[in-house]
């Protein structure tokens, strides 16, 4: 039986069904029939329908909500609250909580930085705008301590450097203390308002456990903790990662991940060898019962 050629109207109707999922309306059928007759090119009709706004809308891939946007569902319109302990400006990267602090998301940042020059530098960059409040407090246990200011000021700490370890590893061997200042530390429980905290970041060079021990009330209303932890004593007398996890587990937090691991190469007579030793990383903890936050 011979195969009959599809007429223009049937061809256009078939394209409408396959591409747009519907029958052609009278105006569309007339328009595309005229084009087909004028050009004699069936692909011109197909190209036209594929380029139509209706086809683009039909086949558009919905943009998934960002994790940050999904996390806002339970905030009931209040701003995201970020607390940054050790809030120096970063030279080569954004702060880890950056995705929560965009113009599209209402937010507030409370930062703590005891080195006045570094505090002013963070403020002068203007990135936080009116949402950023910087306070010149050293966060700790509320007692007086010596702040050991090192040549790489990002490594300054309430604990002195541990030369017996630092001398054996790349970069650490270059660190030395250039000044010592006695300062009074503040407890987070004493300097933060009684409100829910969505993201608590701590990067204070070995003093994280001290800060957490002075934040028992704060922890009860905190959702996420991003905390630097050490696996070897870069500083003399500092607590290590297991101590931090034990305290946070007891406070109702679970470890979610260890990220940004920093592996160092030991020094030998021939120079550095492979970067094999994990010395520090960032630990992320989630509160087990976020609904309990006040």
Beta strands, then each sheet from edge to edge (+ up, - down):
strand 1: 80-85
strand 2: 107-112
strand 3: 132-135
strand 4: 138-139
strand 5: 144-150
strand 6: 177-186
strand 7: 197-202
strand 8: 222-230
strand 9: 253-268
strand 10: 271-287
sheet 1: 3+ 2+ 1+ 7+ 8+ 10- 9+
sheet 2: 4+ 6+ 5-
end
